[in-house]
Amino acid sequence: MIQVGVDFGGTKIEAAALDAGGAFLSRVREPNPGSYEAALEVVRDLVGRVEREAGARGTVGIGAPGSVSPRTGVVRNANSTWLNGRDFRDDLQRVLERPVQLANDANCLALSEAADGAGAGAKSCFAVIIGTGCGGGVVVDSRLIEGANGIGGEWGHVSLPWPTAEEIPGPACWCGQRGCLETWISGTGLARDFAAAAGRRLTGQEIIAACEADDTQARSALERYIDRLGRALAMVCNLIDPEVIVLGGGMSNVAALYEQVPAAIERYVFSDAWEAKLVPAKWGDSSGVRGAARLWAQAKI
């Protein structure tokens, strides 16, 4: 039987069919319509398309923002807030007419990269999404660690560690708290910090391009970003000490992070040395859909 994965993103929905060895048999995507019932229909249609192209019916795993509450069974904590409070898994099972595995999108990234990506062969892997938002997932001994309450790896909504006076109380976060990592080390967090300091607005990509053009304000913003990312990852290292840290999302394409963040981690980590690997996701934006496809196999471990 083939494995079908769906990456339910904020702007696009992607489906892919994999064979038993992890090779792509089919892969399609459509814009996310941004409304609940319409999005369910897009998922149904995309799964049908990849199964027709692959010539077989498969198991279906879906990676999406937020997580399912073990208490209520509905989605909570999704930055696509129109998913919150919805019985997303049951509704997906209804439209797809089969059981569905549903997991956080950053968990799917972690599962994919630990299985046959940049974290393959490591006993412990922490995978990070730093793009529009900020998420994380943990895999230990090939098993995804979702935790007792389904929030394992949710580092985006803890406070920036070792803050300076200028960083307190921090910007307001959509979750209702202030100073969450998502407001500092996501791509949008970089853009927000640059605008506050420079008095002009650039996107994250434009800031990186301006750094290459020797714009001093952009370079200062990136230096602050690298220090904050180093602090955030040092906190993770102090908790779980992963062998490999994998970066995904738009900011993972910034080469300076791999050159400079390890030294920033080492400044803050509670150890006399830090020698873990910091690497980009091998599968890039394919990791989410590949990890989602593997959710049924993961459930059997």
C-alpha positions as a Markdown table, in Angstrom:
| # | Residue | x | y | z |
|---|---|---|---|---|
| 1 | Met | 0.0 | 0.0 | 0.0 |
| 2 | Ile | 1.2 | 3.5 | -0.8 |
| 3 | Gln | 1.6 | 6.2 | 1.8 |
| 4 | Val | -0.2 | 9.5 | 1.2 |
| 5 | Gly | 0.8 | 12.7 | 3.0 |
| 6 | Val | -0.8 | 16.1 | 3.1 |
| 7 | Asp | 1.0 | 19.2 | 4.2 |
| 8 | Phe | -1.8 | 21.6 | 5.3 |
| 9 | Gly | -0.1 | 25.0 | 5.2 |
| 10 | Gly | -1.4 | 28.5 | 5.7 |
| 11 | Thr | -1.1 | 29.5 | 2.0 |
| 12 | Lys | -1.0 | 26.1 | 0.2 |
| 13 | Ile | -2.1 | 22.5 | 0.6 |
| 14 | Glu | 0.1 | 19.8 | -0.8 |
| 15 | Ala | -0.5 | 16.1 | -1.2 |
| 16 | Ala | 2.0 | 13.4 | -2.2 |
| 17 | Ala | 2.1 | 9.7 | -2.5 |
| 18 | Leu | 5.2 | 7.8 | -1.5 |
| 19 | Asp | 6.2 | 4.2 | -2.1 |
| 20 | Ala | 7.5 | 1.9 | 0.6 |
| 21 | Gly | 11.0 | 3.2 | 0.1 |
| 22 | Gly | 10.0 | 6.8 | 0.4 |
| 23 | Ala | 10.2 | 7.7 | -3.3 |
| 24 | Phe | 7.6 | 10.2 | -4.7 |
| 25 | Leu | 5.0 | 8.6 | -6.9 |
| 26 | Ser | 2.9 | 11.7 | -7.3 |
| 27 | Arg | 2.9 | 15.2 | -5.8 |
| 28 | Val | 0.3 | 18.0 | -6.3 |
| 29 | Arg | -0.6 | 21.3 | -4.6 |
| 30 | Glu | -3.2 | 24.0 | -4.5 |
| 31 | Pro | -3.7 | 27.3 | -2.7 |
| 32 | Asn | -5.3 | 27.0 | 0.7 |
| 33 | Pro | -8.7 | 28.7 | 0.3 |
| 34 | Gly | -8.6 | 30.0 | 3.9 |
| 35 | Ser | -12.1 | 28.7 | 4.8 |
| 36 | Tyr | -12.9 | 25.5 | 6.6 |
| 37 | Glu | -15.3 | 23.6 | 4.4 |
| 38 | Ala | -13.5 | 24.7 | 1.2 |
| 39 | Ala | -10.2 | 23.5 | 2.6 |
| 40 | Leu | -11.6 | 20.1 | 3.4 |
| 41 | Glu | -12.7 | 19.8 | -0.2 |
| 42 | Val | -9.3 | 20.7 | -1.4 |
| 43 | Val | -7.7 | 18.0 | 0.7 |
| 44 | Arg | -10.2 | 15.5 | -0.6 |
| 45 | Asp | -9.5 | 16.4 | -4.2 |
| 46 | Leu | -5.7 | 16.4 | -3.8 |
| 47 | Val | -5.7 | 13.0 | -2.1 |
| 48 | Gly | -7.9 | 11.6 | -4.9 |
| 49 | Arg | -5.5 | 13.1 | -7.6 |
| 50 | Val | -2.3 | 11.6 | -6.1 |
| 51 | Glu | -3.9 | 8.2 | -5.6 |
| 52 | Arg | -5.1 | 8.2 | -9.3 |
| 53 | Glu | -1.7 | 9.2 | -10.5 |
| 54 | Ala | 0.0 | 6.6 | -8.2 |
| 55 | Gly | -2.5 | 3.9 | -9.3 |
| 56 | Ala | -3.3 | 2.8 | -5.7 |
| 57 | Arg | -5.2 | 3.8 | -2.6 |
| 58 | Gly | -3.1 | 4.6 | 0.5 |
| 59 | Thr | -3.1 | 5.4 | 4.1 |
| 60 | Val | -3.4 | 9.2 | 4.8 |
| 61 | Gly | -1.4 | 11.3 | 7.2 |
| 62 | Ile | -1.9 | 15.0 | 7.5 |
| 63 | Gly | 0.4 | 17.7 | 9.0 |
| 64 | Ala | -1.3 | 20.9 | 10.0 |
| 65 | Pro | -0.7 | 23.9 | 12.3 |
| 66 | Gly | -1.6 | 23.6 | 16.0 |
| 67 | Ser | -2.4 | 20.3 | 17.7 |
| 68 | Val | -5.4 | 18.2 | 18.7 |
| 69 | Ser | -6.4 | 18.5 | 22.3 |
| 70 | Pro | -6.4 | 15.1 | 24.1 |
| 71 | Arg | -9.2 | 16.5 | 26.3 |
| 72 | Thr | -11.7 | 17.7 | 23.6 |
| 73 | Gly | -10.5 | 16.2 | 20.4 |
| 74 | Val | -10.5 | 19.6 | 18.6 |
| 75 | Val | -7.7 | 21.7 | 17.2 |
| 76 | Arg | -6.1 | 24.3 | 19.4 |
| 77 | Asn | -3.0 | 26.5 | 19.1 |
| 78 | Ala | -3.1 | 26.9 | 15.3 |
| 79 | Asn | -1.9 | 30.2 | 13.9 |
| 80 | Ser | -4.5 | 29.5 | 11.1 |
| 81 | Thr | -7.0 | 30.5 | 13.8 |
| 82 | Trp | -10.0 | 29.4 | 11.8 |
| 83 | Leu | -9.0 | 25.8 | 12.5 |
| 84 | Asn | -9.1 | 26.2 | 16.3 |
| 85 | Gly | -12.1 | 24.6 | 17.9 |
| 86 | Arg | -12.8 | 22.4 | 14.9 |
| 87 | Asp | -13.0 | 18.6 | 15.0 |
| 88 | Phe | -10.5 | 18.6 | 12.1 |
| 89 | Arg | -9.5 | 14.9 | 12.3 |
| 90 | Asp | -13.1 | 13.6 | 12.3 |
| 91 | Asp | -14.1 | 16.0 | 9.4 |
| 92 | Leu | -11.1 | 14.8 | 7.4 |
| 93 | Gln | -12.0 | 11.2 | 8.0 |
| 94 | Arg | -15.6 | 12.0 | 6.8 |
| 95 | Val | -14.6 | 13.6 | 3.5 |
| 96 | Leu | -11.8 | 11.1 | 2.8 |
| 97 | Glu | -13.9 | 8.1 | 4.0 |
| 98 | Arg | -11.1 | 6.4 | 5.9 |
| 99 | Pro | -9.1 | 6.8 | 9.1 |
| 100 | Val | -6.6 | 9.6 | 9.2 |
| 101 | Gln | -3.5 | 10.4 | 11.2 |
| 102 | Leu | -3.1 | 14.1 | 12.1 |
| 103 | Ala | 0.0 | 15.7 | 13.6 |
| 104 | Asn | 1.5 | 19.1 | 14.0 |
| 105 | Asp | 3.4 | 20.3 | 10.9 |
| 106 | Ala | 6.7 | 20.8 | 12.7 |
| 107 | Asn | 6.4 | 17.3 | 14.1 |
| 108 | Cys | 6.1 | 16.1 | 10.5 |
| 109 | Leu | 9.2 | 18.0 | 9.6 |
| 110 | Ala | 11.1 | 16.3 | 12.5 |
| 111 | Leu | 9.8 | 12.8 | 11.6 |
| 112 | Ser | 10.8 | 13.2 | 7.9 |
| 113 | Glu | 14.3 | 14.5 | 8.6 |
| 114 | Ala | 15.0 | 11.9 | 11.3 |
| 115 | Ala | 13.8 | 9.1 | 9.1 |
| 116 | Asp | 15.9 | 9.7 | 6.0 |
| 117 | Gly | 16.9 | 13.4 | 6.0 |
| 118 | Ala | 19.5 | 15.6 | 7.7 |
| 119 | Gly | 18.9 | 13.9 | 11.0 |
| 120 | Ala | 19.1 | 10.3 | 9.8 |
| 121 | Gly | 21.1 | 8.0 | 12.0 |
| 122 | Ala | 21.0 | 10.3 | 15.0 |
| 123 | Lys | 19.5 | 9.1 | 18.3 |
| 124 | Ser | 17.9 | 12.5 | 18.9 |
| 125 | Cys | 16.8 | 15.2 | 16.6 |
| 126 | Phe | 15.2 | 18.6 | 17.1 |
| 127 | Ala | 13.6 | 20.1 | 14.0 |
| 128 | Val | 12.7 | 23.7 | 13.7 |
| 129 | Ile | 10.4 | 25.7 | 11.5 |
| 130 | Ile | 11.4 | 29.3 | 11.3 |
| 131 | Gly | 9.3 | 31.0 | 8.6 |
| 132 | Thr | 6.1 | 32.9 | 9.0 |
| 133 | Gly | 5.8 | 31.3 | 12.4 |
| 134 | Cys | 8.0 | 29.3 | 14.7 |
| 135 | Gly | 7.5 | 25.6 | 15.5 |
| 136 | Gly | 9.5 | 22.6 | 16.6 |
| 137 | Gly | 9.4 | 18.8 | 16.8 |
| 138 | Val | 11.4 | 16.2 | 18.7 |
| 139 | Val | 12.4 | 12.7 | 17.6 |
| 140 | Val | 14.2 | 10.3 | 19.9 |
| 141 | Asp | 15.3 | 6.8 | 18.9 |
| 142 | Ser | 13.1 | 7.2 | 15.7 |
| 143 | Arg | 10.0 | 8.0 | 17.7 |
| 144 | Leu | 8.2 | 11.3 | 17.6 |
| 145 | Ile | 7.8 | 12.7 | 21.1 |
| 146 | Glu | 4.4 | 14.4 | 21.2 |
| 147 | Gly | 4.1 | 14.5 | 25.0 |
| 148 | Ala | 1.4 | 13.8 | 27.5 |
| 149 | Asn | -0.7 | 16.7 | 26.3 |
| 150 | Gly | 0.3 | 16.8 | 22.6 |
| 151 | Ile | 2.4 | 19.9 | 22.9 |
| 152 | Gly | 5.9 | 18.3 | 22.7 |
| 153 | Gly | 8.3 | 20.6 | 20.8 |
| 154 | Glu | 6.1 | 23.7 | 21.0 |
| 155 | Trp | 9.1 | 26.0 | 21.6 |
| 156 | Gly | 7.6 | 28.9 | 19.6 |
| 157 | His | 5.4 | 29.9 | 22.5 |
| 158 | Val | 7.9 | 30.1 | 25.3 |
| 159 | Ser | 9.7 | 33.4 | 26.2 |
| 160 | Leu | 13.0 | 34.5 | 24.7 |
| 161 | Pro | 15.6 | 33.3 | 27.2 |
| 162 | Trp | 18.1 | 35.6 | 28.8 |
| 163 | Pro | 16.4 | 38.7 | 27.7 |
| 164 | Thr | 17.9 | 42.2 | 27.8 |
| 165 | Ala | 16.0 | 45.1 | 29.3 |
| 166 | Glu | 15.1 | 46.3 | 25.8 |
| 167 | Glu | 13.5 | 42.9 | 25.1 |
| 168 | Ile | 11.1 | 42.9 | 28.1 |
| 169 | Pro | 8.1 | 42.5 | 28.0 |
| 170 | Gly | 8.4 | 41.8 | 24.3 |
| 171 | Pro | 5.9 | 42.2 | 21.5 |
| 172 | Ala | 2.4 | 40.9 | 21.8 |
| 173 | Cys | 1.9 | 37.4 | 20.3 |
| 174 | Trp | -1.3 | 36.2 | 18.6 |
| 175 | Cys | -1.5 | 33.5 | 21.4 |
| 176 | Gly | -2.2 | 36.1 | 24.0 |
| 177 | Gln | 1.2 | 36.1 | 25.7 |
| 178 | Arg | 4.1 | 38.6 | 25.2 |
| 179 | Gly | 7.7 | 38.0 | 24.0 |
| 180 | Cys | 7.1 | 34.5 | 22.6 |
| 181 | Leu | 10.0 | 33.1 | 20.5 |
| 182 | Glu | 7.7 | 33.3 | 17.5 |
| 183 | Thr | 7.7 | 37.1 | 17.8 |
| 184 | Trp | 11.5 | 37.2 | 17.7 |
| 185 | Ile | 13.0 | 34.4 | 15.6 |
| 186 | Ser | 10.4 | 33.7 | 12.9 |
| 187 | Gly | 10.9 | 35.4 | 9.6 |
| 188 | Thr | 8.1 | 37.8 | 10.5 |
| 189 | Gly | 9.8 | 38.4 | 13.8 |
| 190 | Leu | 13.0 | 39.5 | 12.0 |
| 191 | Ala | 11.0 | 41.9 | 9.8 |
| 192 | Arg | 9.2 | 43.3 | 12.9 |
| 193 | Asp | 12.5 | 43.9 | 14.8 |
| 194 | Phe | 14.1 | 45.5 | 11.7 |
| 195 | Ala | 11.1 | 47.9 | 11.3 |
| 196 | Ala | 11.2 | 48.8 | 15.0 |
| 197 | Ala | 14.9 | 49.7 | 14.9 |
| 198 | Ala | 15.3 | 51.1 | 11.4 |
| 199 | Gly | 12.0 | 52.9 | 11.0 |
| 200 | Arg | 11.3 | 51.3 | 7.6 |
| 201 | Arg | 9.8 | 48.0 | 6.5 |
| 202 | Leu | 11.4 | 45.2 | 4.7 |
| 203 | Thr | 10.5 | 41.5 | 4.4 |
| 204 | Gly | 12.8 | 38.9 | 5.8 |
| 205 | Gln | 14.1 | 38.1 | 2.3 |
| 206 | Glu | 14.7 | 41.8 | 1.6 |
| 207 | Ile | 16.6 | 42.1 | 4.9 |
| 208 | Ile | 19.0 | 39.3 | 4.0 |
| 209 | Ala | 19.5 | 40.8 | 0.5 |
| 210 | Ala | 20.2 | 44.2 | 2.1 |
| 211 | Cys | 22.8 | 42.5 | 4.4 |
| 212 | Glu | 24.6 | 41.3 | 1.2 |
| 213 | Ala | 24.5 | 44.9 | -0.1 |
| 214 | Asp | 26.2 | 46.0 | 3.2 |
| 215 | Asp | 23.2 | 47.8 | 4.6 |
| 216 | Thr | 24.3 | 48.5 | 8.2 |
| 217 | Gln | 20.8 | 48.5 | 9.7 |
| 218 | Ala | 20.0 | 45.1 | 8.0 |
| 219 | Arg | 23.3 | 43.6 | 9.2 |
| 220 | Ser | 22.5 | 44.8 | 12.8 |
| 221 | Ala | 19.1 | 43.2 | 12.6 |
| 222 | Leu | 20.6 | 39.9 | 11.4 |
| 223 | Glu | 23.2 | 40.0 | 14.2 |
| 224 | Arg | 20.4 | 40.4 | 16.8 |
| 225 | Tyr | 18.5 | 37.6 | 15.2 |
| 226 | Ile | 21.4 | 35.2 | 15.3 |
| 227 | Asp | 22.0 | 36.0 | 18.9 |
| 228 | Arg | 18.4 | 35.4 | 19.8 |
| 229 | Leu | 18.2 | 32.2 | 17.8 |
| 230 | Gly | 21.4 | 31.0 | 19.6 |
| 231 | Arg | 19.8 | 31.7 | 22.9 |
| 232 | Ala | 16.6 | 29.9 | 22.0 |
| 233 | Leu | 18.4 | 26.8 | 20.7 |
| 234 | Ala | 20.7 | 26.8 | 23.8 |
| 235 | Met | 17.6 | 26.5 | 25.9 |
| 236 | Val | 16.5 | 23.5 | 23.9 |
| 237 | Cys | 20.0 | 22.0 | 24.2 |
| 238 | Asn | 19.9 | 22.4 | 28.0 |
| 239 | Leu | 16.6 | 20.5 | 28.0 |
| 240 | Ile | 17.1 | 17.6 | 25.6 |
| 241 | Asp | 20.7 | 18.0 | 24.2 |
| 242 | Pro | 19.9 | 16.8 | 20.7 |
| 243 | Glu | 22.6 | 15.3 | 18.5 |
| 244 | Val | 21.2 | 17.2 | 15.4 |
| 245 | Ile | 19.2 | 20.4 | 15.0 |
| 246 | Val | 17.5 | 20.7 | 11.7 |
| 247 | Leu | 16.3 | 24.0 | 10.4 |
| 248 | Gly | 13.3 | 24.3 | 8.1 |
| 249 | Gly | 11.1 | 27.2 | 6.9 |
| 250 | Gly | 12.1 | 30.3 | 4.9 |
| 251 | Met | 14.9 | 31.4 | 7.3 |
| 252 | Ser | 16.6 | 28.1 | 7.0 |
| 253 | Asn | 17.9 | 29.2 | 3.6 |
| 254 | Val | 20.1 | 31.9 | 5.2 |
| 255 | Ala | 23.7 | 30.6 | 5.0 |
| 256 | Ala | 24.9 | 32.9 | 7.8 |
| 257 | Leu | 22.9 | 30.9 | 10.3 |
| 258 | Tyr | 25.0 | 27.8 | 9.9 |
| 259 | Glu | 28.2 | 29.8 | 10.0 |
| 260 | Gln | 27.3 | 31.9 | 13.1 |
| 261 | Val | 24.6 | 30.3 | 15.2 |
| 262 | Pro | 26.7 | 27.4 | 16.6 |
| 263 | Ala | 29.0 | 30.0 | 18.3 |
| 264 | Ala | 25.9 | 31.8 | 19.7 |
| 265 | Ile | 24.6 | 28.5 | 21.1 |
| 266 | Glu | 27.9 | 27.7 | 22.7 |
| 267 | Arg | 27.9 | 31.1 | 24.4 |
| 268 | Tyr | 24.7 | 30.3 | 26.3 |
| 269 | Val | 24.5 | 26.5 | 26.6 |
| 270 | Phe | 25.2 | 25.0 | 30.1 |
| 271 | Ser | 28.2 | 23.0 | 29.1 |
| 272 | Asp | 32.0 | 23.4 | 28.6 |
| 273 | Ala | 31.5 | 22.5 | 24.9 |
| 274 | Trp | 28.8 | 22.2 | 22.3 |
| 275 | Glu | 29.4 | 19.9 | 19.3 |
| 276 | Ala | 26.0 | 19.0 | 17.9 |
| 277 | Lys | 25.2 | 19.5 | 14.3 |
| 278 | Leu | 23.1 | 22.4 | 13.0 |
| 279 | Val | 22.0 | 21.6 | 9.5 |
| 280 | Pro | 19.3 | 22.6 | 6.9 |
| 281 | Ala | 16.5 | 20.2 | 6.2 |
| 282 | Lys | 17.5 | 17.7 | 3.5 |
| 283 | Trp | 14.1 | 17.6 | 2.0 |
| 284 | Gly | 13.4 | 21.4 | 2.2 |
| 285 | Asp | 9.7 | 22.2 | 1.7 |
| 286 | Ser | 9.1 | 18.5 | 0.9 |
| 287 | Ser | 9.8 | 17.5 | 4.5 |
| 288 | Gly | 6.3 | 18.3 | 5.8 |
| 289 | Val | 4.4 | 16.1 | 3.3 |
| 290 | Arg | 7.0 | 13.3 | 3.6 |
| 291 | Gly | 6.6 | 13.3 | 7.4 |
| 292 | Ala | 2.9 | 13.3 | 7.2 |
| 293 | Ala | 2.9 | 10.3 | 4.9 |
| 294 | Arg | 4.9 | 8.4 | 7.5 |
| 295 | Leu | 2.5 | 9.0 | 10.4 |
| 296 | Trp | 0.8 | 5.6 | 10.1 |
| 297 | Ala | 4.1 | 3.8 | 10.2 |
| 298 | Gln | 5.1 | 6.0 | 13.3 |
| 299 | Ala | 1.8 | 5.0 | 15.0 |
| 300 | Lys | 2.9 | 1.4 | 14.9 |
| 301 | Ile | 6.3 | 1.9 | 16.6 |
